[in-house]
Amino acid sequence: MLKVENVHKSYRVGGLFTRKKQQILHDVSFECGSGECLGIIGESGSGKSTLGRLILGIEQPDQGAVLFEGNDVRNRHVRSGNMSAVFQDYTSSINPFYTVKEAIMEPLTAQGPVRSDQDARVDRLLKQVGLDASYKTKYAHELSGGEAQRVCIARAIATEPKCIVLDEAISSLDVSVQIQVLRLLKELKDIYQMSYVFITHDIQAAAYICDRVLIFRSGKVEETIDVNQLKHVQSDYAKKLMEHLITF
C-alpha cells in the first residue's frame, strides 16, 4: 500500500547562500502493507522524522519517490482522507483557539461540507479514545498530556484513513500513560483496519505494537525484521538496541 523507493534527502547547511549540503537519507526503500504496523526504530538524529515528513508529503525527496496505492504522495488528493499523522508535540498540534470539537472536526471540514450528524460523530470519536462528550467544549490548555494526545488521535482517525504516521507519538507522555495510549492505538488499528508507520526510538514500544520493524541508522535501513524475531537481529547496531528490550 505504501511504498518508499530509493529516497534520498539532504538539507543546505551553513547559511542561506552556501551550496554545502548534509545528506540525511541515503537510498531508502521499503514497503508497508495494508493493515500492517511498521516500526521505524532509530536514535535521535538518524533521519527517521525526516522520513516521516516525506511519507506525509510535507517535504519532497531529492531523488526517489513515496507512493501510496501507486500514486505519488506529493499530490494532496492522494493523501486527503487516506493518510493522517500524530506527532510528538501534542501541545502545538492542537490550535489553542480551537475547542476539542473544532480540533477533531478540522480534517473533516477540510474535505467538504460538514455532515448534519457532526456532534454524534465527535462524541463517538471521543468515546473511542477514552474521553467523554464533556471534553468537546474544552481547550488544549485544559487537557493533560495524555488527554491532549488522545484528542490528536481522535482527529487522526476522524476521516477513517488507511494509514497513520505516528512520529514519536508517545515519547512526551508519562510511562503509565504511554502504555494506555499504545493499547488504545492497538484497539483502533483493529477497529479501522488501518496501517501504522510507527516512528520511535523506543524499542519496547515498537515490540509491543509493531508487526515488523526497520532498524534505521544514519539515514539508512540497517536491517528489517519481524517483531517476533527481534532477538535474532544480525547487525551490531541492532543488537545494541535490543539490549534495552523489555516487553510491556
N, C-alpha and C positions, 0 to 999 in steps of 0.2 A: 504493500500500500504506500509506504513512504520509502523513497529511495534516494540515497545520497551518493553521487557519482563523481569520484576524482576531484573533490573540492579542495581548492587552495584559497587561503585568505591571508592578506598582510595589511599592515597599517603603516602610514607615514609616521616617522618619529623624528624628534629633534627640531620641531618648529614648522611653521606654515610654508616656508619657502625651500625646505630641504627636500631632496629626492630620496633620502635614505628611508628604507622600509624595513620593518620587522615582520618576518614570516610567522604567522600564528597557527595556521592549519596547513598540513602537508599531505596532499593527495589522499584525503579521507573518503572512504567508500564503505557503505553498509546499507542494510535494509531493515525495516521494522514492519512486521506482518500485521494483518488485521486482527485486532483483539489481543495483541502481544504487549507486554510491558518490557520495554528495552531499557536497560540501565546504561548510562554513560558515566563511568566512575573515573575520577582523576583528582589530583591535588590542585589546590588553588594555583591559577596561572597556567594550567595545562591547555587551555583553549576551549574547554567544554562549553562555557557560556557563550562564547563567540559562535560555536557550532549551533547552539540553541537558537540564537538570533537569526542565523542563516536558514534554519529549518522553518522558522516562523515568517520568513520573508522580510524581517525588519532590516536586514542588511543583505548585500549581494556578494556572492563569491567572486574572486578574481578569475578563477577558472573552475570548470566543472558545473554541476547542476544539482539542485534539490527538487525532486519530483514527488508530487502527491497524486496518486492514482494516475500516473503517467503524464501529469501536467505540471508545468513549472510554477513553484510557489511564489515567484515574483509577481505573478498575476493575482491581484487581490481577489478576484472572483473564484479562484481556485481555493483560497483559504477561507473565504467568508462562510461562516456557519459550519465549516468542516474541521477547522483547527482552532484551538484556543490555548491559553497558557496560564500558569500560576507561577509567580515569581517569588523570590526570597523576601523581598522587602514589601510586606503587606501594607505598611504604613503609607507608602507612596503609590500603591496600586489602586487605592480607592480615592476618588476625588473627595477632598474634605468637605466640599459644599453639597455633596450628594447624600441623601439618606440611603440606608441599606437597600431599600426597594429600588431607588433610582440607580444605584450601582449595579444591581442584578439585572435590571431592565436594559442597561446600556447596550450590550451586544444585540439584544432583540430589537430595540428601536433602530439600530444601525441597519437592520435587514429590511425594514419597511414598516408599514402601518402596524400599530400595536393592536393585538387581539383584545376582544372585549373581556376575556377571562384572565386578564393580566394579574389581578390580585390573587386569584386562586392559584395561578401558576407560580407566583413568587412564594406564596405560602407553602406550596408543595416542594419547591426547591429548598427553602429554608428547613423544612422538616427533614428532607433527605440528608442535609448536612448537620443535623442535630440541633437546630435552632428553632424556636417557636415564632409565631406570627408577630409577636410584640416587638421583634427586632426590626421590623420594616421601617419604623419611624426614627430609628437611632442613626447617629452619625459615627464615622470611623473613630473619632477620639473617645467615644463612649464604649468602645469594644476592647476586650482583652486581645492579646496577640493571637490566641487560639481562635477566638470568635471572628476576628478580622480575616484570618486565613480561611476559615470556613465560608465566610461571605465571598471571598475571592474564588473559592472552589465552586460555590453555587453559581456565581457569574460565569465561570468557565464551562459549566455543564448546561447552562441555560439554553443554548442553541442545539443541544444534543450532538456535539461534534463527534467526528470519527476518531480524532486524535487530539490529545492534550500534551503539551510540553510542560513538564514540571521542573523548573530550574531552581535547585536548592530550596524547594518549596517548604521544607520543614526545618531547615537549619537554624532559623532565628527563633524557634519555639523551645520552650522547656521540654526536657526529655519525656516527661509523662504525657505532655500534650502531643509531642511527636508521634508517640505510639498510637494515640487516639486518632490522629489525622491519617496515619498510614492505614489503619484499619478501615477508616471511612473511605479512603481512596480505593482500597480493595473492593469494598462493597459496591461503590459507584461504578467501578470498571465492569463488574459482573452485571449490574442493572442495565447499563447502557451499551455494553459490549464494545467499549472504546479501546483504542490503543493508547499507551502512555510512552512518552520518551522521558525517562526519569533521570535527570542530570543531578549528580550528587558527588560529594567527596566522602560520603558515609557508607562504607561497605556493609555495615549492619543493616541499614535501611534498605539498601539495594537487594540484599539477600532475602529480606522479608517480602518485598513487593514485586520484584522483577522475575521474569521468566529467563532472561538471557542478559548478559552484560558485556559491554565493550570496556576494556581497560584502556584508558586514554592517558597518553604521556607526551608532553611537549608537542602537542598538536598532531599526534599520530595515533592510530589504533595499534596498541601494543599487542592486544590479544582479545579474542571473542570467545565466550564460553557460556554454557547453560549454567544457571544458578545451582542446580543440584550437583554440578561438577566443580564448584568453586575451589574445593580443597585440592584439586588436581591441576591448577594453573601451572603453566610452563615457565614463563619469564620470571627473572629475579625480581623485577619491579612488582609484578602481580603477587608474587609470594610474600613480598614485604607488606603489601596491603592486606593480605589475608591474615597476617599476624593479629590484626585488630578485629577479626571477625568473631562476634558473639551474637548469635541469633536471638531475636526477640522471643 
